[in-house]
Amino acid sequence: MMRARVIELKKNRRVAVGDSLTFLFENRDTVLFQIQEMVRTERIVDDARIQEEIDAYDVLLPGRGELSATLFIEIPELSRMTNEQVRRTINRFQGLDRDGVKLHLGDGPAISARFEEGHSKEEKMAAVHYLRFSFPRDAEAILADPRQVVRLVVDHPNYRAEADVPAATRAELSADLRT
C-alpha cells in the first residue's frame, strides 16, 4: 500500500534534465520509504544498523524554506560498458557541484543548488548526489504561480541542459515549502 502510494508520489517529483541527469525532489514520505526499502532489502534487524540507515538518509529531509533532491547521473548503456567507461562517463560531471545547477524562477531569482559534500573528489565522481535549494520567502510565491516559468538549468562545460518544472511537480514542491 505505502509502496504504491510513494511510487505514485514520485511521478510528480521527478524531473529529467537532458538525457543524462534526473532530479528526484524528496520529502518525508519519499525518504521514509527509501529507509524502509534499504532495511527490507538488506534484511537489517539490528536497532543500531537501522539507526545508521536513518542517519544516512536524514540529510535528504529538507529544512524549513528548502527543497531537497537526489540527483542521478543516468547511464543507459550501463550493462554494455566496462568499469573504466562507466567511470569516465560519470567523471565528465566533475565540478557540477560548484554552481552548475540552478532553479530559475520566472524573471525572479535563480537559486543555486547546494550539494552535500563527500560525493565527489578530484579523481572520482559519484553517480548519485544530494542537494538543496534554499528559498527566500518571495521565491516561494513564484514557484506556486502557474503563470511563471520555472526551469531546472544545468550549466557545466561538459553538459548543458534545462527543463521546465511541470505544474504537478511545482504544486508538490510548493506544498513542501508550506509544511
Secondary structure, DSSP 4 states (H G I P E B T S, - for coil): -HHHHHHHHHHTTEEEETTTEEEEEE-HHHHHHHHHHHHHHTT---HHHHHHHHHHHGGGS--TTEEEEEEEE--TTGGGS-HHHHHHHHHTTTTTTTT-EEEEETTSPEEEPEEPTTSB-SS-B-SEEEEEEEPPHHHHHHHH-TTS-EEEEEEETTEEEEEEPPHHHHHHHHHHHH-
